[in-house]
Amino acid sequence: MTRTLLSRVFGDAALTFDPKWALFSANSFIAAMLAIYLAFRLGLQRPSWAMLTVYLTAQPLAGAVRSRAVYRLLGTLLGACAALTLVPILVDQPTLMSVAITGWATFCLYVSLQDRTPRSYAFMLAGYTATTVAFSSVTAPELVFDTALARVEEIVLGICCATIVHTLLFPRDVTGALMKSIDAAVRDASAWTADALLNHAPTKADSARWRLAADVTHFEMLSTHLRYDTAATKPEISAIRALQDKLALVLPMLTAVEDRLAALGNRCTPELNQLLSQLGEWARDPVESRLSADELLRRCAEFEAALPAAQDEWDRLLASSTIAKSAALIEALAAAHELSAIIHGSKATSELTAAPRPKIRRARRNLHRDQGLAALSVVALFAAVLGCCTVWIATSWPEGATAARSQRSLQRSSAASTIQHRPWCPIRSGQWRRCRSRPSTCF
């Protein structure tokens, strides 16, 4: 009964224990207690801000904590400067000040949604800090500088405590996690390629394909933290991005090969089966394979040129396309193995073959930006915050500032949920939890 109750309250986390997450939780708790102790010791106005900052800055990887700390500090300073600029000028014009603060917040949200890297956190905090400081200072505008200073002081204190504790107490470096993810992705891509070429059957586990796609995307997020990592040696970021490009080609190429093999069915010629077997053996273990990737690519080109004209035209086209796609797949895997060796330090960049070397120099990720969804999030935030401000001004509601800040705090849910299939779910659940803890926000 106890296990059932715990599973209902805490979910699967109640029945599992991971030492890494336990250590992360302990480090976060130590940093939070250190921050709140120093805040009380220094006589700061709102020690809870320092403790909350620790948990908002905490990340499982030490490099991610450092980068998040830097971006949070920059965003806090930028937001405090915006509040100090707008409040003294517009304090006598509540409507204009509401529009200005809300406009600044929505601008920061839009910019953060355009930057799909951890840097977006700085713009998110710039908008959040400006609304927190400005709306808290409406009733006492002469104290806006003191409020902004207190906010910055406690944020800096929380950032320093989180960074020091997570860096010194059993840190987990980004480089190690990135290497494991790269090894798993390259290994899975090679195994699935070998299975498709040797067995002529589609890959059964769709979840494995999704995992490879997620790993390729995960490289980008981890690589942005490398410059802040605690590891002594760090891989070359351009090589990681080039590896992303090569692994991203594997999924569509593999699907194309499987489709063509399914279309051929039992009409594959012995020569085609033999060549596919050689390609599959190489993909299974490139190091132990008798043939090199260059030799296999040469044989693929010779096979395409030697296809008999007497063969059925449709089958000949399918065979030619199958070998062409298989050759492109092997070429991408060969480059991925070479780039993986570069990242692990077992091969120098100068030892690369001519094909992937320019890819490293030109590697640059252009992530997709959904302008429509970003505009929708901005409009929703602008309407929500300005609506609260309108009711606040019209009714002289004493808790209007709290309601406006609460709507603005949903920016985090908006920014995080724009990539989800149903973005309103985390926003709705977050608003429901806030209403339960603070009923005044319901109105």
PAPAMAR-898031 format. One line per 8 residues: their letters; for each residue x, y, z of N, C-alpha, C. Coordinates in steps of 0.05 Angstrom, whole numbers. Example, Ala and Ser with C-alpha at 12.3 -4.5 7.8 and 13.67 -1.06 7.14 Angstrom:
<sites>
AS	264:-114:156:246:-90:156:264:-66:156 | 257:-45:142:273:-21:143:258:1:157
</sites>
This chain:
<sites>
MTRTLLSR	17:-24:0:0:0:0:17:25:0 | 39:24:16:57:47:17:70:52:-10 | 78:31:-24:90:34:-51:70:45:-70 | 45:36:-68:24:47:-86:19:76:-81 | 19:84:-56:14:112:-49:37:129:-59 | 62:120:-55:85:135:-64:86:137:-94 | 78:116:-108:79:117:-137:58:136:-148 | 35:138:-134:15:157:-143:23:186:-138
VFGDAALT	38:190:-116:46:218:-110:70:226:-126 | 91:209:-127:116:216:-139:121:203:-166 | 103:186:-175:107:173:-201:128:152:-200 | 142:147:-223:162:127:-224:187:133:-207 | 191:159:-201:214:167:-185:214:154:-157 | 190:148:-147:189:136:-120:199:108:-119 | 200:94:-141:208:66:-142:236:62:-153 | 250:83:-161:276:81:-172:295:99:-157
FDPKWALF	321:91:-157:341:107:-144:365:109:-162 | 373:133:-170:396:137:-187:416:153:-171 | 440:142:-165:460:157:-149:467:184:-161 | 468:186:-188:475:211:-200:455:233:-194 | 429:226:-196:409:246:-190:408:252:-160 | 414:232:-143:415:237:-114:437:256:-107 | 460:253:-120:483:271:-116:476:299:-126 | 463:300:-149:455:327:-159:436:341:-140
SANSFIAA	417:326:-129:398:337:-110:412:347:-85 | 432:331:-75:446:338:-51:463:364:-56 | 476:365:-79:491:389:-86:474:414:-87 | 450:411:-99:432:433:-101:422:442:-74 | 417:423:-56:408:430:-29:430:444:-14 | 455:434:-16:478:448:-3:481:476:-13 | 479:480:-39:482:507:-50:459:525:-41 | 435:514:-40:412:531:-31:415:539:-2
MLAIYLAF	423:520:15:427:527:43:450:547:47 | 471:544:31:493:564:32:483:591:23 | 467:592:2:458:618:-8:439:632:12 | 421:617:24:402:630:43:416:638:69 | 436:622:77:452:630:100:467:656:96 | 480:658:73:495:682:67:476:706:63 | 453:701:52:434:723:48:424:734:75 | 418:716:94:411:725:121:434:739:135
RLGLQRPS	458:727:131:482:738:144:488:766:134 | 484:770:108:490:797:97:467:816:100 | 444:807:110:421:825:114:408:833:88 | 407:816:68:394:822:43:363:823:47 | 349:838:30:321:842:34:304:817:29 | 310:802:9:293:779:2:311:754:-2 | 318:741:20:336:717:17:324:695:0 | 298:694:-2:285:673:-17:293:674:-47
WAMLTVYL	299:698:-57:308:701:-84:334:686:-89 | 352:688:-69:378:675:-72:375:645:-72 | 358:634:-54:354:605:-53:340:595:-78 | 320:610:-87:306:602:-112:325:602:-136 | 343:622:-137:362:624:-159:379:599:-161 | 387:588:-138:404:564:-138:390:541:-153 | 364:537:-147:350:515:-160:344:521:-189 | 340:546:-196:335:553:-224:361:551:-240
TAQPLAGA	384:555:-227:409:553:-242:420:525:-243 | 413:508:-224:424:481:-222:419:465:-247 | 440:451:-256:439:433:-278:455:408:-272 | 449:385:-283:465:361:-276:494:363:-284 | 500:378:-305:528:380:-315:540:406:-307 | 565:405:-298:578:429:-288:581:451:-309 | 587:443:-334:589:463:-355:562:477:-360 | 540:462:-358:514:473:-362:507:493:-340
VRSRAVYR	516:487:-315:511:505:-293:525:531:-298 | 550:530:-307:565:554:-312:553:571:-334 | 545:559:-356:533:574:-378:507:586:-369 | 490:570:-355:465:581:-346:469:604:-326 | 489:602:-310:495:623:-291:503:649:-306 | 519:646:-326:527:670:-341:504:683:-355 | 487:667:-368:464:678:-383:443:689:-363 | 440:677:-340:421:687:-320:431:714:-309
LLGTLLGA	457:716:-305:468:742:-295:464:764:-316 | 471:758:-341:467:778:-362:438:786:-365 | 420:767:-365:392:773:-367:382:790:-344 | 391:783:-320:382:799:-296:392:828:-298 | 417:831:-306:427:859:-308:412:874:-330 | 407:861:-352:393:875:-374:365:882:-366 | 351:864:-352:324:870:-343:323:891:-322 | 342:891:-304:343:912:-283:348:939:-296
CAALTLVP	365:941:-316:370:966:-329:345:976:-344 | 330:957:-356:306:965:-370:285:976:-350 | 283:964:-327:264:973:-307:272:1001:-296 | 298:1004:-291:308:1030:-281:304:1052:-302 | 304:1045:-327:300:1065:-348:270:1072:-351 | 252:1053:-350:224:1058:-356:208:1068:-333 | 213:1058:-309:196:1066:-286:198:1095:-279 | 222:1107:-276:222:1136:-270:209:1154:-291
ILVDQPTL	211:1146:-316:200:1162:-337:170:1160:-339 | 159:1136:-335:130:1131:-340:114:1126:-315 | 125:1131:-292:110:1124:-267:84:1139:-264 | 83:1164:-275:59:1180:-273:39:1173:-295 | 46:1155:-313:28:1147:-335:24:1116:-333 | 6:1106:-316:4:1077:-312:-1:1062:-337 | -18:1073:-355:-24:1058:-379:0:1056:-397 | 15:1078:-401:39:1077:-418:60:1059:-406
MSVAITGW	63:1060:-379:83:1043:-367:76:1013:-370 | 50:1007:-367:41:979:-371:47:970:-400 | 41:987:-419:47:980:-447:77:977:-452 | 93:995:-440:122:994:-444:134:969:-432 | 127:963:-407:138:940:-394:129:914:-408 | 103:913:-415:93:890:-429:106:887:-457 | 110:909:-470:124:908:-496:152:898:-494 | 167:907:-473:194:898:-468:194:868:-463
ATFCLYVS	175:858:-447:174:830:-440:168:813:-465 | 149:822:-481:143:806:-505:166:807:-525 | 180:830:-527:203:831:-544:225:811:-536 | 230:810:-510:250:791:-499:241:762:-505 | 215:757:-501:205:730:-507:209:722:-536 | 203:741:-554:206:736:-583:236:730:-590 | 254:746:-579:282:742:-584:291:715:-573 | 282:708:-549:290:683:-538:280:659:-554
LQDRTPRS	257:662:-566:246:640:-583:261:637:-609 | 274:659:-618:289:658:-643:317:645:-639 | 327:645:-615:353:633:-609:349:606:-595 | 351:585:-610:346:558:-599:371:546:-586 | 385:562:-570:408:553:-555:404:562:-526 | 421:554:-508:419:564:-480:422:594:-478 | 431:607:-498:433:637:-497:405:650:-494 | 385:636:-503:358:647:-501:350:652:-472
YAFMLAGY	363:638:-454:356:642:-425:362:671:-416 | 382:684:-428:388:711:-421:365:730:-428 | 354:727:-452:332:745:-460:307:738:-444 | 302:713:-437:279:706:-421:281:720:-394 | 305:719:-381:308:732:-355:307:762:-357 | 315:773:-380:314:802:-383:285:812:-381 | 267:797:-394:238:805:-393:226:800:-366 | 233:777:-354:222:769:-328:231:789:-306
TATTVAFS	257:796:-306:267:814:-285:255:841:-288 | 252:851:-312:241:878:-316:213:879:-305 | 196:860:-310:169:860:-300:168:857:-270 | 185:840:-259:186:836:-230:194:862:-216 | 215:875:-225:224:900:-212:204:922:-217 | 195:926:-241:177:948:-248:150:946:-233 | 137:923:-235:111:921:-222:113:921:-192 | 135:913:-181:139:914:-152:144:942:-142
SVTAPELV	152:960:-160:159:988:-152:138:1008:-159 | 115:1000:-168:94:1019:-177:84:1035:-153 | 80:1022:-130:69:1037:-107:91:1053:-93 | 116:1047:-98:138:1063:-86:160:1066:-107 | 155:1083:-127:175:1086:-149:202:1097:-140 | 202:1111:-117:228:1121:-108:247:1099:-98 | 236:1074:-95:252:1052:-86:259:1033:-108 | 254:1041:-133:259:1023:-155:288:1015:-157
FDTALARV	307:1034:-151:335:1027:-152:342:1007:-130 | 331:1011:-106:336:992:-85:325:964:-91 | 302:963:-104:290:937:-111:307:923:-132 | 316:939:-153:333:927:-173:360:918:-162 | 371:934:-144:397:927:-132:394:901:-116 | 372:900:-100:368:876:-84:365:851:-101 | 350:855:-123:346:832:-142:373:823:-153 | 389:842:-162:415:834:-174:433:822:-153
EEIVLGIC	434:833:-129:451:822:-108:444:793:-101 | 419:788:-98:411:761:-90:413:741:-113 | 408:751:-137:412:733:-160:442:726:-163 | 460:746:-159:488:740:-161:497:721:-139 | 486:725:-115:493:707:-93:484:678:-99 | 460:675:-108:451:648:-115:467:636:-138 | 473:652:-158:489:642:-180:517:632:-171 | 530:649:-154:557:642:-144:556:616:-128
CATIVHTL	536:614:-110:534:589:-93:530:565:-110 | 511:567:-130:506:544:-147:530:536:-163 | 544:556:-174:567:550:-191:590:538:-175 | 595:549:-152:617:538:-135:612:510:-126 | 588:505:-116:582:478:-105:582:457:-128 | 569:463:-150:567:443:-172:593:440:-186 | 612:459:-184:638:457:-197:657:441:-179 | 655:445:-153:675:433:-134:667:406:-123
LFPRDVTG	641:401:-119:632:376:-107:623:356:-128 | 641:338:-135:635:316:-154:623:326:-180 | 637:343:-194:625:354:-219:623:333:-241 | 603:335:-257:599:319:-281:604:336:-305 | 625:330:-321:632:347:-343:615:341:-367 | 612:362:-384:596:359:-408:610:341:-428 | 637:342:-429:652:327:-449:646:297:-446 | 646:287:-422:641:258:-418:613:250:-428
ALMKSIDA	593:266:-421:566:260:-430:564:262:-460 | 578:281:-472:577:284:-501:590:261:-515 | 613:251:-504:627:229:-516:609:203:-516 | 596:199:-493:579:175:-491:556:177:-511 | 544:200:-514:522:204:-533:532:200:-561 | 555:210:-568:566:206:-595:572:177:-600 | 584:163:-581:590:134:-585:564:118:-590 | 544:124:-574:519:109:-577:506:115:-604
AVRDASAW	506:140:-612:494:147:-638:508:134:-661 | 535:135:-662:550:123:-684:546:93:-684 | 547:81:-660:543:52:-658:516:43:-668 | 495:57:-659:468:50:-668:464:54:-698 | 475:76:-708:472:81:-737:486:59:-753 | 509:50:-744:523:29:-759:508:2:-757 | 498:-4:-733:483:-29:-729:458:-30:-746 | 443:-8:-747:418:-8:-763:424:-9:-793
TADALLNH	446:4:-801:454:2:-829:461:-26:-837 | 477:-39:-820:485:-67:-825:461:-85:-826 | 442:-81:-808:418:-98:-807:402:-95:-833 | 399:-70:-842:383:-65:-866:397:-76:-891 | 423:-74:-893:437:-84:-917:441:-114:-917 | 444:-126:-894:448:-155:-893:422:-171:-893 | 402:-161:-879:377:-176:-877:356:-167:-897 | 361:-144:-910:341:-133:-929:314:-130:-917
APTKADSA	314:-121:-891:288:-118:-877:288:-91:-863 | 265:-78:-861:264:-52:-848:271:-55:-818 | 282:-34:-807:288:-34:-779:262:-35:-763 | 260:-53:-744:235:-58:-731:228:-37:-710 | 248:-28:-695:243:-11:-672:243:19:-681 | 219:30:-683:217:59:-689:228:76:-666 | 226:66:-641:237:81:-619:267:85:-621 | 281:65:-633:309:68:-637:316:90:-657
RWRLAADV	299:93:-678:303:115:-697:299:142:-683 | 278:143:-667:273:168:-653:296:174:-634 | 307:154:-622:330:158:-603:354:169:-618 | 359:159:-642:382:169:-658:377:198:-665 | 352:204:-674:346:232:-681:348:250:-657 | 340:241:-633:342:257:-609:372:261:-602 | 388:240:-605:417:243:-599:430:263:-617 | 423:263:-642:435:282:-661:428:310:-653
THFEMLST	403:315:-645:395:341:-635:408:348:-609 | 412:328:-592:424:333:-566:453:342:-568 | 467:334:-589:494:343:-593:496:374:-593 | 477:386:-607:477:415:-609:474:429:-582 | 456:418:-565:452:430:-539:476:426:-521 | 488:403:-522:512:398:-505:536:414:-515 | 539:416:-541:563:430:-551:563:460:-544 | 539:472:-539:539:500:-532:550:505:-504
HLRYDTAA	551:483:-488:562:486:-460:592:480:-459 | 604:471:-481:632:462:-480:651:483:-471 | 646:508:-479:665:529:-472:666:534:-442 | 645:526:-428:643:530:-399:649:504:-384 | 658:483:-398:661:457:-385:686:456:-367 | 685:438:-348:707:435:-329:728:415:-338 | 723:401:-361:743:381:-370:768:394:-380 | 791:380:-376:817:391:-384:819:393:-415
TKPEISAI	810:373:-429:811:373:-458:782:372:-469 | 777:389:-489:750:391:-500:751:386:-530 | 732:372:-540:731:367:-569:726:392:-585 | 732:390:-611:728:413:-629:698:415:-636 | 686:438:-631:658:442:-635:650:439:-664 | 667:449:-682:661:447:-711:661:417:-720 | 678:400:-707:677:372:-714:651:359:-704 | 641:368:-681:616:357:-671:593:365:-689
RALQDKLA	593:389:-699:571:398:-717:573:383:-744 | 597:379:-753:600:363:-778:590:334:-774 | 596:323:-750:585:296:-744:555:296:-743 | 543:317:-732:514:320:-733:503:318:-761 | 516:333:-779:507:334:-807:508:306:-819 | 529:291:-814:532:265:-826:512:245:-814 | 508:245:-788:489:227:-776:460:234:-783 | 455:260:-788:428:268:-796:421:257:-823
LVLPMLTA	442:251:-840:437:239:-866:430:209:-865 | 438:196:-843:435:167:-841:406:159:-841 | 389:173:-826:361:165:-824:346:166:-851 | 347:188:-865:333:188:-891:346:169:-911 | 372:167:-911:385:148:-930:378:120:-923 | 377:113:-898:370:86:-890:341:79:-897 | 324:98:-894:296:94:-902:293:90:-932 | 309:106:-947:308:104:-976:318:76:-985
VEDRLAAL	339:67:-973:350:40:-981:329:18:-974 | 317:20:-951:297:0:-943:273:0:-962 | 264:24:-970:242:26:-989:248:12:-1015 | 272:17:-1025:280:5:-1051:284:-25:-1049 | 295:-34:-1027:297:-63:-1024:270:-77:-1021 | 252:-63:-1008:225:-74:-1006:211:-75:-1033 | 216:-55:-1050:204:-55:-1077:216:-77:-1094 | 242:-82:-1091:255:-103:-1107:246:-131:-1098
GNRCTPEL	243:-134:-1071:234:-160:-1061:253:-183:-1068 | 242:-204:-1080:258:-227:-1088:272:-224:-1115 | 270:-201:-1127:281:-197:-1153:310:-187:-1152 | 322:-187:-1129:350:-178:-1126:369:-199:-1140 | 387:-189:-1156:406:-207:-1170:427:-216:-1150 | 441:-238:-1156:463:-248:-1138:485:-227:-1136 | 491:-212:-1158:511:-192:-1156:503:-169:-1137 | 478:-161:-1138:468:-140:-1120:469:-150:-1091
NQLLSQLG	461:-175:-1086:461:-185:-1059:490:-187:-1048 | 509:-195:-1065:536:-197:-1057:548:-170:-1049 | 542:-149:-1065:552:-122:-1060:539:-111:-1034 | 513:-116:-1031:500:-106:-1007:511:-120:-982 | 518:-146:-985:530:-160:-962:557:-148:-955 | 573:-141:-975:599:-129:-969:595:-102:-955 | 576:-86:-965:570:-61:-952:561:-65:-923 | 544:-85:-919:534:-90:-892:556:-99:-873
EWARDPVE	574:-116:-883:596:-126:-866:614:-102:-858 | 618:-84:-877:635:-60:-869:620:-43:-848 | 594:-39:-852:579:-23:-833:579:-36:-805 | 579:-62:-804:578:-76:-778:604:-71:-763 | 627:-72:-776:653:-68:-763:673:-57:-783 | 674:-30:-786:692:-19:-806:721:-25:-801 | 729:-29:-776:758:-34:-770:766:-62:-779 | 749:-82:-774:756:-110:-781:749:-117:-810
SRLSADEL	735:-100:-824:727:-106:-851:751:-109:-870 | 749:-129:-888:771:-133:-907:773:-110:-928 | 751:-97:-933:750:-76:-953:747:-49:-940 | 760:-29:-951:757:-2:-941:733:11:-953 | 725:34:-941:702:48:-951:706:58:-979 | 731:68:-985:737:77:-1012:734:55:-1033 | 744:31:-1025:742:8:-1044:713:1:-1049 | 696:2:-1028:668:-5:-1031:654:16:-1048
LRRCAEFE	661:41:-1045:648:62:-1061:656:58:-1090 | 681:50:-1095:690:45:-1123:674:21:-1135 | 670:1:-1119:654:-22:-1129:625:-15:-1135 | 614:3:-1118:587:12:-1123:585:27:-1150 | 605:44:-1155:605:58:-1181:607:39:-1204 | 625:19:-1201:628:-1:-1223:602:-17:-1227 | 588:-23:-1205:564:-39:-1207:542:-23:-1223 | 540:3:-1216:520:19:-1230:526:21:-1260
AALPAAQD	552:23:-1267:560:26:-1295:556:-1:-1310 | 557:-23:-1296:556:-50:-1309:529:-63:-1308 | 508:-48:-1300:481:-60:-1300:473:-69:-1327 | 464:-94:-1331:457:-104:-1357:433:-90:-1369 | 434:-83:-1394:412:-70:-1408:389:-89:-1412 | 394:-115:-1412:373:-134:-1418:354:-138:-1394 | 363:-128:-1371:346:-131:-1347:322:-113:-1349 | 300:-121:-1336:276:-105:-1336:283:-76:-1328
EWDRLLAS	272:-57:-1343:280:-29:-1338:273:-20:-1310 | 250:-27:-1300:242:-18:-1273:261:-30:-1252 | 266:-56:-1255:284:-69:-1236:313:-58:-1238 | 321:-51:-1262:347:-39:-1265:349:-12:-1252 | 328:4:-1255:327:30:-1241:327:27:-1211 | 312:8:-1201:311:3:-1172:339:-6:-1162 | 352:-24:-1176:378:-33:-1168:398:-10:-1168 | 397:6:-1189:416:28:-1191:412:48:-1168
STIAKSAA	386:54:-1163:380:73:-1141:387:61:-1114 | 383:35:-1111:391:22:-1085:421:25:-1080 | 437:19:-1100:466:21:-1096:474:50:-1092 | 462:68:-1107:469:97:-1104:464:106:-1075 | 440:99:-1065:433:107:-1038:451:93:-1017 | 457:67:-1022:474:52:-1004:502:64:-1003 | 512:72:-1027:538:85:-1028:539:111:-1012 | 518:127:-1015:516:152:-1000:514:147:-970
LIEALAAA	500:125:-963:498:118:-934:525:109:-923 | 540:93:-938:566:84:-929:586:108:-928 | 584:126:-947:601:150:-946:596:167:-922 | 570:170:-915:563:186:-891:573:172:-865 | 570:145:-864:580:130:-841:610:132:-838 | 624:129:-861:653:131:-860:663:158:-850 | 650:179:-859:657:206:-850:650:208:-820 | 628:196:-811:620:197:-783:641:184:-766
HELSAIIH	651:161:-774:671:146:-759:697:163:-758 | 705:176:-779:729:192:-779:725:216:-761 | 702:229:-762:697:252:-745:695:244:-716 | 685:220:-710:684:211:-683:712:206:-672 | 730:196:-690:758:193:-681:771:220:-676 | 765:240:-692:775:267:-687:765:278:-660 | 740:274:-654:728:284:-629:741:270:-605 | 746:244:-608:758:229:-586:788:234:-584
GSKATSEL	800:247:-603:828:254:-602:846:232:-612 | 835:210:-623:852:188:-633:862:194:-662 | 853:215:-674:862:222:-701:863:253:-703 | 883:263:-716:885:292:-720:868:301:-744 | 861:326:-744:845:337:-766:860:335:-792 | 886:337:-791:902:336:-816:901:308:-828 | 894:287:-812:894:260:-823:867:253:-836 | 848:271:-836:822:265:-848:825:263:-878
TAAPRPKI	807:247:-890:807:246:-919:796:272:-930 | 799:276:-955:792:302:-967:762:308:-965 | 745:287:-963:716:292:-964:706:306:-939 | 711:296:-914:699:309:-891:714:334:-881 | 740:338:-891:755:360:-880:742:387:-885 | 733:394:-909:720:419:-913:693:421:-898 | 681:398:-892:656:399:-876:661:410:-849 | 684:404:-837:691:414:-810:694:444:-811
RRARRNLH	707:454:-832:712:483:-834:686:498:-839 | 667:486:-853:643:500:-860:619:493:-842 | 624:475:-823:601:465:-806:589:488:-790 | 563:492:-794:549:513:-779:519:505:-779 | 508:503:-756:480:493:-753:461:517:-756 | 442:514:-774:421:534:-777:395:521:-767 | 388:525:-742:365:512:-731:339:525:-740 | 318:509:-742:292:519:-752:280:539:-732
RDQGLAAL	268:560:-743:254:580:-726:225:581:-736 | 207:576:-718:179:577:-724:168:605:-718 | 168:622:-739:160:649:-735:130:652:-727 | 114:635:-738:85:636:-732:80:629:-703 | 92:608:-693:88:600:-665:100:620:-646 | 123:632:-653:134:653:-637:116:677:-635 | 105:685:-658:87:708:-658:62:702:-641 | 52:678:-643:28:670:-627:35:672:-597
SVVALFAA	58:662:-589:66:663:-561:68:692:-551 | 80:709:-568:83:737:-561:56:751:-558 | 38:746:-577:11:759:-575:-4:749:-550 | -2:723:-544:-15:712:-520:-4:725:-495 | 23:727:-493:35:739:-470:27:769:-467 | 28:784:-489:21:812:-489:-8:816:-480 | -26:800:-490:-54:803:-483:-58:795:-453 | -45:774:-444:-49:766:-416:-39:786:-396
VLGCCTVW	-14:796:-400:-3:815:-381:-17:842:-383 | -22:851:-407:-36:877:-410:-64:876:-400 | -77:853:-403:-104:849:-392:-104:851:-361 | -85:839:-348:-83:841:-319:-77:870:-311 | -60:883:-326:-54:911:-319:-78:929:-323 | -95:924:-343:-119:939:-347:-138:936:-324 | -143:912:-316:-160:907:-293:-148:919:-267 | -123:917:-265:-109:928:-241:-113:959:-240
IATSWPEG	-109:972:-262:-112:1002:-263:-141:1010:-259 | -159:996:-273:-187:1004:-273:-200:1000:-245 | -192:979:-231:-205:973:-205:-188:981:-181 | -164:991:-186:-146:998:-164:-141:973:-146 | -138:951:-158:-135:926:-144:-108:925:-130 | -108:921:-103:-82:921:-88:-63:899:-97 | -74:877:-105:-56:854:-113:-53:852:-144 | -58:874:-157:-55:874:-187:-27:868:-196
ATAARSQR	-7:878:-181:20:873:-189:27:844:-187 | 16:830:-167:21:801:-164:10:786:-188 | -15:793:-196:-28:780:-219:-12:784:-244 | -3:809:-249:12:815:-273:39:800:-274 | 52:799:-251:77:784:-249:73:754:-254 | 50:744:-243:44:716:-246:40:709:-276 | 26:726:-290:22:721:-319:49:722:-333 | 66:740:-325:92:742:-338:110:718:-332
SLQRSSAA	107:706:-309:123:683:-302:116:659:-320 | 92:659:-333:85:638:-351:101:639:-377 | 118:660:-380:135:662:-403:153:637:-405 | 163:627:-383:180:604:-383:165:580:-395 | 140:577:-387:125:554:-398:120:559:-428 | 115:584:-435:110:590:-464:135:584:-480 | 158:593:-471:183:588:-486:190:559:-487 | 185:544:-466:193:516:-465:173:498:-481
STIQHRPW	148:508:-483:128:490:-495:123:495:-524 | 137:514:-537:131:520:-565:140:497:-583 | 157:479:-574:166:457:-590:150:432:-585 | 130:434:-567:114:410:-561:90:408:-578 | 79:383:-579:56:378:-596:31:393:-586 | 28:394:-560:6:408:-547:17:429:-528 | 24:453:-537:38:472:-520:21:483:-498 | -6:480:-500:-22:492:-478:-22:475:-453
CPIRSGQW	-14:450:-455:-15:432:-431:3:441:-408 | 29:446:-413:45:456:-390:37:483:-381 | 27:500:-398:18:527:-390:-6:524:-372 | -25:507:-380:-50:504:-365:-44:491:-338 | -26:470:-338:-20:457:-312:-5:476:-294 | 13:492:-305:27:512:-289:9:532:-277 | -10:542:-292:-29:561:-282:-47:549:-260 | -54:524:-263:-71:510:-243:-55:507:-217
RRCRSRPS	-30:500:-219:-14:497:-194:-11:524:-181 | -7:545:-197:-5:572:-185:-30:581:-172 | -53:575:-184:-79:582:-172:-84:568:-146 | -75:543:-144:-79:528:-119:-61:539:-97 | -37:548:-104:-19:558:-83:-24:587:-76 | -35:603:-96:-41:631:-91:-68:637:-104 | -90:635:-89:-117:638:-102:-122:665:-115 | -108:686:-107:-113:712:-118:-106:713:-148
TCF	-89:696:-157:-82:696:-185:-104:685:-203 | -124:673:-192:-147:663:-208:-162:686:-220 | -161:709:-207:-177:731:-216:-161:751:-232
</sites>
